[in-house]
């Protein structure tokens, strides 16, 4: 495959919350570009060839029902006559990268309590996970937690020492050889290192990524990666998806997203860095301190990727721009799906 080197480059993005929007927001519409940055017309306009659709749940009673609605929405979108197509194997992925006027999609799980409630047997959760894989055709990655702790371990907002649990280790054992990556974007640092330790101790075959995280040395937020985790992901041939949310970029400087990207290339992540924009619906957010959620240049998939790549073309060679836009993610997915 030889995509054109002219702008706009094809894009692969590792994380958006379109499924949450469509199942949770009254009168939602996948074409409402004014309501969510990853509306389908924006994805197509932005030349997004593969968009990972997160199935998200907060930890608490009813988490699996909430995730089940999104699972079924993914299937509904895949079966409908629209410009979204499910991508579940390498030939479909390569086809999606070549098609015009359409966007491929693959599901992922953001918080493992989406398939396993806090108070039910783990075996029931694994059965539900198998059903999610069957309905969606493929799960690209699983995040053990969201920002709070759950039965599998500590989240970003947990105590820094809150690491992995017995259930977390059992989930890793279950994932061995299944070609599903484990996502570190919402783990506590302790959980992230515990995951890596258990993978190594048990010689497990599990890819490791951070689907939508920036770099902590550039902006000191617990959602961003410390250098030690960055280097572990790089060493394991994983991916790091750049997050567009102002809160994780820099709350004062819109240019900082470019700095995060340059930092990754300058610190050994040239084969790992990609996009994980993290577009979601926020109009019902009561915390005014979070507004604006995105800087103007980053708020819509239809223009944001091209804007960033255009800004970077005087600073990075074309090969690195291609790696960022699609190359690293494409090679990773092809490798783990073979």
N, C-alpha and C positions, 0 to 999 in steps of 0.2 A: 504494500500500500504506500502510495506516494502523494499525500495531500499537498495541495498547493502551498508554497511558502509565502504567498501574498496574504495580506490581511483581508478579511478576518480569518485567523487560523481556526481549525476545528477545536472544540472545547470538550473536555471531560471534567465534570464537577462531582465531587464525592459526597455532597450533603445538601439536601433541602428538605423543607417540611410542607411540601404541597399536599401530601396525604392528610396531615393533621388539619390543614385549612379546609380541605374539601369535606371532611367528615365531622368537623367540630364547629364550623362557623355558619350561622344561618345565611341562606341565600348565596352561599359561596359558588364560585364559577371559575373553572380552570383558565378562563380567558380574561379574568378581571386584572389587568395589568396595574390598575391603580390600587389594588389591595395587597398584592404580594409580588415580590421581586422575581419569583420563579414562575409566574403565570406562563402558560404554554406559548402564547405568542412571543413572549420575551425570550424564552428558551430557543425558539426557532430563529428569531431575529439575531440572537447572540451566537448563532452557529454552534449551539450546545448539541453535540452528537450523542453523548451519554450523560444522563443525569441520574445520580443515585437518589432514590426516594426513601427517606427515613420513615420507619414505623416507630413512632415515639409514644411512650407512656410515662407518666409520673409514677413513682413508687407509692402504692396504696391500694386499698380495696377497689376492685373493678379494673385494675390495670390491664388484664388480659382481654376484657370485653372492649375496652378503648382501642387496644392494638388490633383486635380482630376486625373492627370496623375499617381500619386503615388497610389491613391485609386484603379485605374484600374490595376496597376501593381500588387498590393496585390492580387486582384482577379485572375489575370493571373497566378501568382505563385501558388495560392491555387488550381487552376484547372489543372495545368500541371502535367505530370507524372515525378515527381522528389521527392526528399527526404524531401520536405517541406509540412506540412499539416496544414490547418487552424484549429484553436481551438476556439470554440465559446460557449462551455458549459462545465459543470463539468465532465460528462462522457468522453468527448473528451480530456479534460485536463488530467484526470487520465490515459487514454490510451496512450497519448503522453509521459507521465512520464515513462511508462513501455516499450515503443518501442525502439528497437535498430536500429542504422543506419539512423535515421531520426530526424527532429527537428520540433516541433509544432510552430506555429506563430499566433499572435493576433495583431491587428492594434491599434494604438493610434494616437492622434493628437497633434503635437507640434506646437503651435500657432493657436489660434482660427480664425485668419484671413484666414486660409486654407479653412474654410467653409463660411466665411462672409467677403466680401470686406469692406473697410473702409467707403464707401459712398453709400451703398445699405441698404434698409430696413432690420432690424434685422430678421423679419419674413422670408425673403428670405434665410437668412443664416441658420435659423433653418430647413427649407425645405431641403437645401443642406446637412446639417448635417444628417438628416434622411436618405437621399440617401446614404451617406457615410456608415452609419450603415448597411443599407440594402446590399450594395455591399460587404462590408467586413465581414458581419455577426455579428460583435461585435466591439465595441470600448472600450478598457480597461480604458483609461484615456484621459483627455484633459488638455493641458497647455493653459492658457488664452493668454499668450504673448510669444515672444522669448526675445531677449535681449533689444529690443527697446519697446517703448510704442505703444499701439494701442487703438482702440475704447473701449476695455474692461478694460484697466488699464495700470499700469507701469511695464516695464521690468527690468531686472537686471541692465542695463546700464542707466536707467532713473534716474531722480532726486529721491533721497531716499524717498521723501514725496509723490511721484506720486502713489496714491492708486487706488481704484476701481472707476469705472464710473457707470452711470445708466445702460448702456448696460451690464456691468459686473454683476451687481446685477440681471438683467433679465436673463442672462445666467445661473447663479446659480439657480434661481427659476425654469428654464427650466430643469435643471439636477436633480432636486429633485426626488428621488425614481427611477431613471433610471439605477442604478447600474453601473454608469460611474464615476470613481474617478476624482477629480480635482488635477492637478499636480502643485506643488509649485516650481519646479526646475528653472523656468525662470521668476518668479515674482520678482518685487521689494519687499523689506521687507514690505513696506506699503501696497502693494496689497495683499500680503500673509495674513497679519493680518486683513485686511478688509474682505477678503474672509472668514476667520474663524469667524469674528464678525457677518457677515451676515448669515452664516450657523446657528450660535447659536441663533441669534435674531429671525430668521424665523423658527427655529426648522426643518431645512432641512436635509433630508437623503442623504448625499453625502460623500462618502469616501474621505480621504485626503492622498496624498502621495508626496514624492519628488523623482521622478523616476531616476534621475542621478545627485545627489548632494552629496558632502562630508561635512566635519564639519569645520566651520569657526574658532573655537579655535585652530584647528590643522594647518590650512593654511588660512590666512585672505584674502579670495577672495569673492567678492559679490555673486558669484554663489554658494558658500557654505552656509550651514545652521548655523545661530546663535543658541545658546543653547535654546532660547525661542521657536523658531520654531521646533527644534528637539523635545522638550518636548511636544509640541502641537500635533505633528504627532504621537508620542508614545501614548499620552493620548487617541487619536482617533483611535488607533489600525491600523495605516497606515504603509507605507513602506518607507524606505530610501535606494535608490540604489547607491552603491559606484561607482563613476565615475573614469575611468582610465586615463583621459586626464592629461598630465603633468601640464598644466596650472592650473588645479584645485586640483592637488595633492600636489605639491611642485616643483618649477622649478629647484631646485638644488639636491633634495634628493629622489631617487627612493624608498627608504625604507619607505617614508612617507605614502604610500598607506596602508601599514600594520598598521601604526600608526592610520590612520583614522578608520580602522576596529576595532582595539583594543579600541579606544576611544568610539566608538559606544557601544560596549559591556560593557564598564566600566561606561557608563553614562545613563543606563536605556533603551537603544535601542536594547536590545538583541532579542526582538520579532519583531523588525521592519527592522533590517539591512539586506540587500541583495545586489545583483549586478545590476548595471546600467552602463555598461562599456562605452557606448557612442562611438562606433566605427563608423567612417565615412570616406569618400574619401577626401583627402587633397592635392593631388599632384598638384593641380592648385592654391594653396594658395600662394600669393605673399609675405606675411609677414614672413620674414625669422626668426624673433625672436620667432615664434611659434614652430620652428623645434628644436628637434624632438617633434612631437605631443604626442607620447607615449614613455615611457621608454621601452627598448628592451624586458624586461620580461613581459610587459603588452600589447604588440602591436598586438597579434594575439589570437583570441578566442580559437584556437586549443590547446594552451599551457598555457594561462595566468591564467585561473581559477584554474587549477590543481597546477600551480606554487604557487599561493597565498595560497591555502588551505594547500599545503604541508609545506610552510613556517610557517603557523599558527598552525600546528598540535601539536607542542611542547608547545604552549602557550595557546591554547583553547581546552576545552574538545570536544569530538566527537559530542556531541549533539549540541554545538554551531556552529561547522563547518557545520553540516547539516542545521541548521537554516539559516546560511549565504548562502549556496550553493543553496538551493531550498525550505527549509521548511517554512520560514516566508512568502515568496511570494506565495507558494502553498496554505497555509492556508488562506491568505488574499483573493486570487482570489476565492477559493472555498466559502468563507463566503459571498462575495459580489455578486456572481453569483447564489447563491441558490435561 
